[in-house]
Structure formats: structure tokens, C-alpha cells
Amino acid sequence: MKAKARDSCREMFSKLGILTLYSQYIFSIFMFVIRHKDIFTVNKELHKINTWHKLDLHVPLTNLTKVQKGVYYSGVTLFNSLPLGIKEVANNTNKFKHEFKKFLLKTPFYSVEEYMKKDAIYDR
């Protein structure tokens, strides 16, 4: 694959099947969340009302920046911004891993903020 010096690398990451550094970071946080599901509370466990956010993780109330930058809080906020199609397969670790990696390869991210501001561009 030939690329010019001023070409964007986003397409190259997708074509070569390589995750960007931030995509790898986000993927690692999600693997922590999926492997330690028992320490997180899902919204549908707190109340029995069938809402749009029933598959989201409950966000802990905290004002401490140290806690908010930690893997637990970051994992919850990142997980809650996932497309619904991927959240639905979160109980199956292998399928989740495959679907989420496919999503990250389709849309390479250059920052965590870029991931959080993404539109619903994932189609199953």
C-alpha cells in the first residue's frame, strides 16, 4: 500500500487491520469491564422499569478526579457510550470481543474524547 506523506493514516489503520493506540487503550478498558462484570451494576438491576438505558452500567456518584480517571469509572462511562448492538452481546465475551474489535477497526480513534463524541455510525 502506497501512501503519500500528507495522507491520513485512518484509512491505512482500517485497511491493515491495526488498532490505533487509543483504540487499543479503549479495547483494554472494555476487556477489564467484561472480565469483571460482577463488580459493576447494570441499570436494569436497580429498577425494573424497561428504559432505553437498561443495558447501561450504573455510574457511581463521585466528584474526585482521581476516581473519575480510574479504570472503574472510565470503564462505566465508555461502556455506556457503546452502540446498542454491541451492548447486547456483552454477556458473551468472545462475541463481544469480535464485534467491538470490528467496530474499532471500522472507525479508528485518535483520542478517547473522539470516541465519546462519536455518532451512532455502527450498523450491525
C-alpha positions in Angstrom: 0.0 0.0 0.0 1.4 3.3 -1.1 0.6 6.4 0.9 1.8 9.9 0.4 3.4 11.9 3.2 0.3 14.1 3.7 -2.3 11.3 3.5 -4.3 10.5 6.6 -3.4 7.2 8.3 -7.0 6.5 9.4 -7.8 4.6 6.2 -4.5 2.7 6.5 -5.3 1.5 10.0 -8.6 0.2 8.8 -7.2 -1.5 5.7 -4.3 -3.1 7.5 -6.5 -4.2 10.4 -4.4 -2.3 13.0 -5.9 -0.6 16.1 -4.7 2.9 16.9 -3.1 3.5 20.3 -6.3 5.0 21.7 -8.4 2.2 20.2 -6.1 -0.3 21.9 -6.5 1.6 25.2 -10.3 1.6 24.9 -10.3 -2.1 24.0 -8.2 -2.9 27.1 -10.6 -1.0 29.3 -13.6 -2.9 27.8 -11.9 -6.2 28.3 -11.5 -5.2 32.0 -15.2 -4.4 32.2 -16.3 -7.6 30.5 -14.0 -9.8 32.6 -15.0 -8.2 35.9 -18.8 -7.9 35.2 -19.6 -8.9 38.8 -18.2 -5.6 40.2 -20.4 -3.5 38.0 -24.1 -2.8 38.4 -26.4 -2.7 35.4 -29.3 -0.2 35.5 -31.9 -2.9 35.0 -30.8 -4.4 38.3 -31.5 -1.2 40.1 -35.1 -0.8 38.9 -37.5 -3.0 36.9 -38.7 -0.2 34.5 -38.0 -1.1 30.9 -36.0 2.0 29.8 -33.7 2.9 26.9 -30.7 2.8 29.3 -31.5 -0.6 30.9 -28.3 -2.1 29.5 -26.1 0.8 30.7 -23.8 0.4 33.7 -24.8 2.4 36.8 -22.5 5.5 37.0 -21.1 5.8 40.5 -21.6 9.3 42.1 -18.2 10.9 42.8 -16.5 14.2 42.5 -13.0 13.0 43.0 -10.9 13.4 39.8 -8.7 10.6 40.8 -11.6 8.2 40.9 -13.1 9.6 37.6 -9.8 8.9 35.8 -9.6 5.4 37.2 -10.4 2.3 35.2 -13.7 1.6 37.0 -15.3 4.9 36.3 -13.8 5.2 32.8 -15.0 1.7 32.0 -18.5 2.6 33.0 -18.6 5.9 31.0 -17.0 4.3 27.9 -19.3 1.3 28.1 -22.4 3.4 28.3 -21.5 5.2 25.1 -21.3 1.9 23.1 -23.7 1.3 20.3 -26.7 -0.8 21.4 -25.9 -3.7 19.1 -22.6 -4.3 20.9 -24.0 -3.8 24.4 -26.5 -6.6 23.7 -23.7 -9.1 23.2 -21.7 -8.1 26.3 -22.7 -11.3 28.1 -20.8 -13.4 25.5 -17.1 -12.5 25.9 -15.9 -13.9 22.6 -18.7 -12.4 20.6 -18.3 -9.0 22.3 -14.6 -9.1 21.7 -15.1 -9.8 18.0 -17.9 -7.2 17.5 -16.1 -4.5 19.4 -12.8 -5.0 17.6 -14.7 -4.9 14.3 -16.2 -1.6 15.4 -12.8 -0.2 16.4 -11.2 -1.2 13.1 -14.1 0.4 11.1 -13.7 3.7 13.0 -10.1 4.3 14.2 -10.0 6.8 17.0 -7.2 9.3 17.7 -8.4 10.2 21.2 -10.8 9.0 23.9 -12.7 12.2 23.5 -13.2 11.4 19.9 -14.7 8.0 20.9 -17.0 9.7 23.4 -18.3 12.2 20.8 -18.9 9.7 18.0 -22.2 9.5 16.3 -24.2 6.2 16.0 -22.3 5.1 12.9 -22.2 1.4 13.7 -24.5 -0.8 11.7 -24.9 -4.4 12.6 
